Structures are given as structure tokens and as C-alpha cells.
Amino acid sequence: MPSPKPLVVRCPRCQGEALFDPSNRWRPFCGERCHTGDFAAWANEEFRVPATAENSDDPKDVALPGDSEPARSRPLSH
């Protein structure tokens, strides 16, 4: 029985062909250069998930029960 044809996918970095097989130690990237470049982008925080007030740790972003507006849009009370 012939062995299955290796899967070829697009490299997430350069969009070139990348062998998705255990023989490619850089998979899903095409090679070391794309793998390292992607890792460097993560380390430099170039990839970010947008934060919303729901995900914020800032107490000013927390809505109080019964509020229809976020805390930042309410006037400060002393």
C-alpha cells in the first residue's frame, strides 16, 4: 500500500507552501526564518486581542448594578 501524500499547507507567515509533517520541525511554518519571525512578533506584542471594558481590570471600567452606561462616561461623585 502506498504511503499517503504529505499534507502541504500555507505558511502563516509568508503564505508559501509548508509541509505539515513531523519531518518539518518548523510546521506549520515553511522554515526556521518564518517560525522565528512569527515568534519575534509575539514577543514584541505585535499580535494583540482587542480588550473591551468587560475584559478590563480597571475599576473605572466596571459598570455598577442598574447602570446603563459604562463607568467612564459617568461624572465622578465625591
Backbone as XML, in Angstrom:
<?xml version="1.0"?>
<chain id="A" units="angstrom">
  <residue number="1" name="MET">
    <atom name="N" x="0.846" y="-1.182" z="0.000"/>
    <atom name="CA" x="0.000" y="0.000" z="0.000"/>
    <atom name="C" x="0.890" y="1.244" z="0.000"/>
  </residue>
  <residue number="2" name="PRO">
    <atom name="N" x="0.648" y="2.166" z="-0.908"/>
    <atom name="CA" x="1.481" y="3.383" z="-0.953"/>
    <atom name="C" x="1.217" y="4.264" z="0.264"/>
  </residue>
  <residue number="3" name="SER">
    <atom name="N" x="2.263" y="4.973" z="0.707"/>
    <atom name="CA" x="2.098" y="5.879" z="1.850"/>
    <atom name="C" x="1.280" y="7.089" z="1.409"/>
  </residue>
  <residue number="4" name="PRO">
    <atom name="N" x="0.504" y="7.677" z="2.346"/>
    <atom name="CA" x="-0.318" y="8.842" z="1.985"/>
    <atom name="C" x="0.558" y="10.025" z="1.596"/>
  </residue>
  <residue number="5" name="LYS">
    <atom name="N" x="0.036" y="10.833" z="0.692"/>
    <atom name="CA" x="0.748" y="12.027" z="0.241"/>
    <atom name="C" x="0.834" y="13.020" z="1.401"/>
  </residue>
  <residue number="6" name="PRO">
    <atom name="N" x="2.010" y="13.582" z="1.666"/>
    <atom name="CA" x="2.136" y="14.548" z="2.767"/>
    <atom name="C" x="1.241" y="15.769" z="2.529"/>
  </residue>
  <residue number="7" name="LEU">
    <atom name="N" x="0.731" y="16.293" z="3.612"/>
    <atom name="CA" x="-0.139" y="17.468" z="3.555"/>
    <atom name="C" x="0.707" y="18.726" z="3.379"/>
  </residue>
  <residue number="8" name="VAL">
    <atom name="N" x="0.347" y="19.545" z="2.416"/>
    <atom name="CA" x="1.023" y="20.821" z="2.185"/>
    <atom name="C" x="0.016" y="21.919" z="2.511"/>
  </residue>
  <residue number="9" name="VAL">
    <atom name="N" x="0.418" y="22.829" z="3.407"/>
    <atom name="CA" x="-0.447" y="23.932" z="3.842"/>
    <atom name="C" x="0.252" y="25.252" z="3.536"/>
  </residue>
  <residue number="10" name="ARG">
    <atom name="N" x="-0.472" y="26.345" z="3.707"/>
    <atom name="CA" x="0.124" y="27.681" z="3.537"/>
    <atom name="C" x="0.842" y="28.074" z="4.835"/>
  </residue>
  <residue number="11" name="CYS">
    <atom name="N" x="2.035" y="28.590" z="4.690"/>
    <atom name="CA" x="2.792" y="29.097" z="5.836"/>
    <atom name="C" x="2.050" y="30.329" z="6.357"/>
  </residue>
  <residue number="12" name="PRO">
    <atom name="N" x="1.750" y="30.382" z="7.663"/>
    <atom name="CA" x="1.026" y="31.540" z="8.194"/>
    <atom name="C" x="1.810" y="32.854" z="8.097"/>
  </residue>
  <residue number="13" name="ARG">
    <atom name="N" x="3.090" y="32.770" z="7.912"/>
    <atom name="CA" x="3.922" y="33.987" z="7.878"/>
    <atom name="C" x="4.096" y="34.520" z="6.454"/>
  </residue>
  <residue number="14" name="CYS">
    <atom name="N" x="4.545" y="33.649" z="5.528"/>
    <atom name="CA" x="4.864" y="34.125" z="4.177"/>
    <atom name="C" x="3.862" y="33.668" z="3.122"/>
  </residue>
  <residue number="15" name="GLN">
    <atom name="N" x="2.914" y="32.847" z="3.514"/>
    <atom name="CA" x="1.884" y="32.310" z="2.622"/>
    <atom name="C" x="2.443" y="31.348" z="1.578"/>
  </residue>
  <residue number="16" name="GLY">
    <atom name="N" x="3.691" y="30.939" z="1.704"/>
    <atom name="CA" x="4.278" y="29.945" z="0.805"/>
    <atom name="C" x="3.836" y="28.547" z="1.217"/>
  </residue>
  <residue number="17" name="GLU">
    <atom name="N" x="4.307" y="27.547" z="0.494"/>
    <atom name="CA" x="3.955" y="26.170" z="0.807"/>
    <atom name="C" x="4.775" y="25.670" z="1.992"/>
  </residue>
  <residue number="18" name="ALA">
    <atom name="N" x="4.118" y="24.951" z="2.886"/>
    <atom name="CA" x="4.779" y="24.378" z="4.049"/>
    <atom name="C" x="4.323" y="22.937" z="4.201"/>
  </residue>
  <residue number="19" name="LEU">
    <atom name="N" x="5.272" y="22.054" z="4.376"/>
    <atom name="CA" x="4.962" y="20.645" z="4.578"/>
    <atom name="C" x="4.488" y="20.448" z="6.012"/>
  </residue>
  <residue number="20" name="PHE">
    <atom name="N" x="3.249" y="19.965" z="6.163"/>
    <atom name="CA" x="2.707" y="19.733" z="7.501"/>
    <atom name="C" x="2.907" y="18.260" z="7.825"/>
  </residue>
  <residue number="21" name="ASP">
    <atom name="N" x="4.112" y="17.961" z="8.278"/>
    <atom name="CA" x="4.527" y="16.589" z="8.517"/>
    <atom name="C" x="5.568" y="16.605" z="9.633"/>
  </residue>
  <residue number="22" name="PRO">
    <atom name="N" x="5.649" y="15.540" z="10.433"/>
    <atom name="CA" x="6.652" y="15.522" z="11.500"/>
    <atom name="C" x="8.085" y="15.738" z="11.009"/>
  </residue>
  <residue number="23" name="SER">
    <atom name="N" x="8.334" y="15.510" z="9.737"/>
    <atom name="CA" x="9.683" y="15.736" z="9.218"/>
    <atom name="C" x="10.016" y="17.232" z="9.113"/>
  </residue>
  <residue number="24" name="ASN">
    <atom name="N" x="9.004" y="18.092" z="9.139"/>
    <atom name="CA" x="9.213" y="19.546" z="9.114"/>
    <atom name="C" x="9.152" y="20.044" z="10.551"/>
  </residue>
  <residue number="25" name="ARG">
    <atom name="N" x="10.284" y="20.228" z="11.163"/>
    <atom name="CA" x="10.307" y="20.623" z="12.580"/>
    <atom name="C" x="9.739" y="22.014" z="12.809"/>
  </residue>
  <residue number="26" name="TRP">
    <atom name="N" x="9.549" y="22.797" z="11.755"/>
    <atom name="CA" x="9.041" y="24.166" z="11.892"/>
    <atom name="C" x="7.549" y="24.259" z="11.601"/>
  </residue>
  <residue number="27" name="ARG">
    <atom name="N" x="6.889" y="23.137" z="11.338"/>
    <atom name="CA" x="5.470" y="23.179" z="10.959"/>
    <atom name="C" x="4.647" y="23.930" z="11.989"/>
  </residue>
  <residue number="28" name="PRO">
    <atom name="N" x="3.682" y="24.695" z="11.614"/>
    <atom name="CA" x="3.086" y="24.856" z="10.298"/>
    <atom name="C" x="3.822" y="25.860" z="9.409"/>
  </residue>
  <residue number="29" name="PHE">
    <atom name="N" x="4.978" y="26.341" z="9.857"/>
    <atom name="CA" x="5.747" y="27.297" z="9.060"/>
    <atom name="C" x="6.587" y="26.558" z="8.036"/>
  </residue>
  <residue number="30" name="CYS">
    <atom name="N" x="7.001" y="27.281" z="7.006"/>
    <atom name="CA" x="7.788" y="26.652" z="5.941"/>
    <atom name="C" x="9.233" y="26.414" z="6.363"/>
  </residue>
  <residue number="31" name="GLY">
    <atom name="N" x="9.715" y="27.177" z="7.325"/>
    <atom name="CA" x="11.101" y="27.006" z="7.758"/>
    <atom name="C" x="11.413" y="27.829" z="8.991"/>
  </residue>
  <residue number="32" name="GLU">
    <atom name="N" x="12.667" y="27.780" z="9.370"/>
    <atom name="CA" x="13.118" y="28.453" z="10.588"/>
    <atom name="C" x="12.909" y="29.962" z="10.530"/>
  </residue>
  <residue number="33" name="ARG">
    <atom name="N" x="13.147" y="30.569" z="9.378"/>
    <atom name="CA" x="13.026" y="32.025" z="9.262"/>
    <atom name="C" x="11.608" y="32.488" z="9.593"/>
  </residue>
  <residue number="34" name="CYS">
    <atom name="N" x="10.601" y="31.838" z="9.005"/>
    <atom name="CA" x="9.211" y="32.227" z="9.272"/>
    <atom name="C" x="8.819" y="31.911" z="10.712"/>
  </residue>
  <residue number="35" name="HIS">
    <atom name="N" x="9.284" y="30.795" z="11.225"/>
    <atom name="CA" x="8.995" y="30.426" z="12.614"/>
    <atom name="C" x="9.564" y="31.461" z="13.577"/>
  </residue>
  <residue number="36" name="THR">
    <atom name="N" x="10.809" y="31.829" z="13.365"/>
    <atom name="CA" x="11.472" y="32.800" z="14.238"/>
    <atom name="C" x="10.846" y="34.180" z="14.110"/>
  </residue>
  <residue number="37" name="GLY">
    <atom name="N" x="10.499" y="34.572" z="12.882"/>
    <atom name="CA" x="9.857" y="35.871" z="12.679"/>
    <atom name="C" x="8.515" y="35.955" z="13.369"/>
  </residue>
  <residue number="38" name="ASP">
    <atom name="N" x="7.738" y="34.876" z="13.331"/>
    <atom name="CA" x="6.444" y="34.858" z="13.998"/>
    <atom name="C" x="6.622" y="34.916" z="15.515"/>
  </residue>
  <residue number="39" name="PHE">
    <atom name="N" x="7.587" y="34.156" z="16.023"/>
    <atom name="CA" x="7.855" y="34.171" z="17.464"/>
    <atom name="C" x="8.290" y="35.566" z="17.917"/>
  </residue>
  <residue number="40" name="ALA">
    <atom name="N" x="9.122" y="36.218" z="17.120"/>
    <atom name="CA" x="9.577" y="37.574" z="17.461"/>
    <atom name="C" x="8.409" y="38.552" z="17.485"/>
  </residue>
  <residue number="41" name="ALA">
    <atom name="N" x="7.469" y="38.401" z="16.549"/>
    <atom name="CA" x="6.299" y="39.286" z="16.536"/>
    <atom name="C" x="5.472" y="39.098" z="17.805"/>
  </residue>
  <residue number="42" name="TRP">
    <atom name="N" x="5.305" y="37.856" z="18.250"/>
    <atom name="CA" x="4.583" y="37.623" z="19.507"/>
    <atom name="C" x="5.348" y="38.233" z="20.682"/>
  </residue>
  <residue number="43" name="ALA">
    <atom name="N" x="6.660" y="38.034" z="20.707"/>
    <atom name="CA" x="7.471" y="38.558" z="21.814"/>
    <atom name="C" x="7.424" y="40.080" z="21.859"/>
  </residue>
  <residue number="44" name="ASN">
    <atom name="N" x="7.304" y="40.726" z="20.710"/>
    <atom name="CA" x="7.219" y="42.189" z="20.643"/>
    <atom name="C" x="5.793" y="42.700" z="20.788"/>
  </residue>
  <residue number="45" name="GLU">
    <atom name="N" x="4.866" y="41.802" z="21.114"/>
    <atom name="CA" x="3.451" y="42.125" z="21.308"/>
    <atom name="C" x="2.829" y="42.778" z="20.076"/>
  </residue>
  <residue number="46" name="GLU">
    <atom name="N" x="3.234" y="42.331" z="18.881"/>
    <atom name="CA" x="2.641" y="42.840" z="17.652"/>
    <atom name="C" x="1.274" y="42.222" z="17.388"/>
  </residue>
  <residue number="47" name="PHE">
    <atom name="N" x="1.022" y="41.062" z="17.969"/>
    <atom name="CA" x="-0.281" y="40.415" z="17.850"/>
    <atom name="C" x="-1.038" y="40.710" z="19.138"/>
  </residue>
  <residue number="48" name="ARG">
    <atom name="N" x="-2.195" y="41.315" z="19.010"/>
    <atom name="CA" x="-2.973" y="41.668" z="20.202"/>
    <atom name="C" x="-4.430" y="41.337" z="19.995"/>
  </residue>
  <residue number="49" name="VAL">
    <atom name="N" x="-5.080" y="41.007" z="21.085"/>
    <atom name="CA" x="-6.516" y="40.797" z="21.088"/>
    <atom name="C" x="-7.122" y="42.069" z="21.652"/>
  </residue>
  <residue number="50" name="PRO">
    <atom name="N" x="-8.054" y="42.690" z="20.921"/>
    <atom name="CA" x="-8.629" y="43.934" z="21.423"/>
    <atom name="C" x="-9.342" y="43.710" z="22.761"/>
  </residue>
  <residue number="51" name="ALA">
    <atom name="N" x="-9.085" y="44.582" z="23.703"/>
    <atom name="CA" x="-9.720" y="44.484" z="25.013"/>
    <atom name="C" x="-10.990" y="45.321" z="25.032"/>
  </residue>
  <residue number="52" name="THR">
    <atom name="N" x="-11.954" y="44.847" z="25.751"/>
    <atom name="CA" x="-13.186" y="45.602" z="25.948"/>
    <atom name="C" x="-13.322" y="45.896" z="27.432"/>
  </residue>
  <residue number="53" name="ALA">
    <atom name="N" x="-14.257" y="46.735" z="27.786"/>
    <atom name="CA" x="-14.482" y="47.054" z="29.189"/>
    <atom name="C" x="-14.809" y="45.799" z="29.982"/>
  </residue>
  <residue number="54" name="GLU">
    <atom name="N" x="-15.439" y="44.818" z="29.342"/>
    <atom name="CA" x="-15.768" y="43.564" z="30.026"/>
    <atom name="C" x="-14.514" y="42.800" z="30.424"/>
  </residue>
  <residue number="55" name="ASN">
    <atom name="N" x="-13.416" y="42.996" z="29.682"/>
    <atom name="CA" x="-12.178" y="42.288" z="29.952"/>
    <atom name="C" x="-11.193" y="43.124" z="30.765"/>
  </residue>
  <residue number="56" name="SER">
    <atom name="N" x="-11.559" y="44.311" z="31.126"/>
    <atom name="CA" x="-10.645" y="45.230" z="31.778"/>
    <atom name="C" x="-10.529" y="44.945" z="33.270"/>
  </residue>
  <residue number="57" name="ASP">
    <atom name="N" x="-9.334" y="45.164" z="33.789"/>
    <atom name="CA" x="-9.104" y="45.074" z="35.231"/>
    <atom name="C" x="-9.197" y="46.448" z="35.888"/>
  </residue>
  <residue number="58" name="ASP">
    <atom name="N" x="-9.440" y="47.475" z="35.100"/>
    <atom name="CA" x="-9.520" y="48.838" z="35.611"/>
    <atom name="C" x="-10.879" y="49.037" z="36.289"/>
  </residue>
  <residue number="59" name="PRO">
    <atom name="N" x="-10.908" y="49.383" z="37.585"/>
    <atom name="CA" x="-12.183" y="49.558" z="38.286"/>
    <atom name="C" x="-13.084" y="50.616" z="37.664"/>
  </residue>
  <residue number="60" name="LYS">
    <atom name="N" x="-12.486" y="51.589" z="36.946"/>
    <atom name="CA" x="-13.299" y="52.631" z="36.313"/>
    <atom name="C" x="-14.132" y="52.076" z="35.161"/>
  </residue>
  <residue number="61" name="ASP">
    <atom name="N" x="-13.765" y="50.906" z="34.649"/>
    <atom name="CA" x="-14.497" y="50.309" z="33.535"/>
    <atom name="C" x="-15.648" y="49.411" z="33.988"/>
  </residue>
  <residue number="62" name="VAL">
    <atom name="N" x="-15.764" y="49.184" z="35.275"/>
    <atom name="CA" x="-16.790" y="48.272" z="35.781"/>
    <atom name="C" x="-18.113" y="49.014" z="35.928"/>
  </residue>
  <residue number="63" name="ALA">
    <atom name="N" x="-19.133" y="48.478" z="35.326"/>
    <atom name="CA" x="-20.469" y="49.075" z="35.453"/>
    <atom name="C" x="-21.078" y="48.651" z="36.786"/>
  </residue>
  <residue number="64" name="LEU">
    <atom name="N" x="-21.792" y="49.572" z="37.394"/>
    <atom name="CA" x="-22.469" y="49.264" z="38.649"/>
    <atom name="C" x="-23.853" y="48.697" z="38.352"/>
  </residue>
  <residue number="65" name="PRO">
    <atom name="N" x="-24.401" y="47.895" z="39.253"/>
    <atom name="CA" x="-25.731" y="47.335" z="39.017"/>
    <atom name="C" x="-26.751" y="48.445" z="38.737"/>
  </residue>
  <residue number="66" name="GLY">
    <atom name="N" x="-27.547" y="48.267" z="37.714"/>
    <atom name="CA" x="-28.555" y="49.247" z="37.350"/>
    <atom name="C" x="-28.059" y="50.321" z="36.409"/>
  </residue>
  <residue number="67" name="ASP">
    <atom name="N" x="-26.746" y="50.376" z="36.140"/>
    <atom name="CA" x="-26.201" y="51.380" z="35.228"/>
    <atom name="C" x="-26.482" y="50.987" z="33.790"/>
  </residue>
  <residue number="68" name="SER">
    <atom name="N" x="-26.800" y="51.970" z="32.982"/>
    <atom name="CA" x="-26.961" y="51.714" z="31.559"/>
    <atom name="C" x="-25.756" y="52.223" z="30.784"/>
  </residue>
  <residue number="69" name="GLU">
    <atom name="N" x="-24.842" y="52.933" z="31.469"/>
    <atom name="CA" x="-23.655" y="53.479" z="30.831"/>
    <atom name="C" x="-22.410" y="52.920" z="31.502"/>
  </residue>
  <residue number="70" name="PRO">
    <atom name="N" x="-21.300" y="52.800" z="30.753"/>
    <atom name="CA" x="-20.041" y="52.402" z="31.377"/>
    <atom name="C" x="-19.596" y="53.437" z="32.397"/>
  </residue>
  <residue number="71" name="ALA">
    <atom name="N" x="-18.828" y="53.022" z="33.369"/>
    <atom name="CA" x="-18.398" y="53.904" z="34.437"/>
    <atom name="C" x="-17.627" y="55.128" z="33.929"/>
  </residue>
  <residue number="72" name="ARG">
    <atom name="N" x="-16.855" y="54.994" z="32.883"/>
    <atom name="CA" x="-16.032" y="56.108" z="32.383"/>
    <atom name="C" x="-16.892" y="57.256" z="31.860"/>
  </residue>
  <residue number="73" name="SER">
    <atom name="N" x="-18.148" y="56.995" z="31.471"/>
    <atom name="CA" x="-18.974" y="58.067" z="30.936"/>
    <atom name="C" x="-19.800" y="58.759" z="32.028"/>
  </residue>
  <residue number="74" name="ARG">
    <atom name="N" x="-19.764" y="58.220" z="33.256"/>
    <atom name="CA" x="-20.488" y="58.857" z="34.365"/>
    <atom name="C" x="-19.620" y="59.941" z="34.991"/>
  </residue>
  <residue number="75" name="PRO">
    <atom name="N" x="-20.211" y="61.011" z="35.473"/>
    <atom name="CA" x="-19.425" y="62.021" z="36.184"/>
    <atom name="C" x="-18.927" y="61.457" z="37.512"/>
  </residue>
  <residue number="76" name="LEU">
    <atom name="N" x="-17.784" y="61.924" z="37.952"/>
    <atom name="CA" x="-17.238" y="61.477" z="39.237"/>
    <atom name="C" x="-18.049" y="62.074" z="40.375"/>
  </residue>
  <residue number="77" name="SER">
    <atom name="N" x="-18.318" y="61.247" z="41.368"/>
    <atom name="CA" x="-19.013" y="61.765" z="42.558"/>
    <atom name="C" x="-18.025" y="61.738" z="43.720"/>
  </residue>
  <residue number="78" name="HIS">
    <atom name="N" x="-18.074" y="62.763" z="44.550"/>
    <atom name="CA" x="-17.145" y="62.853" z="45.686"/>
    <atom name="C" x="-17.862" y="62.672" z="46.975"/>
  </residue>
</chain>
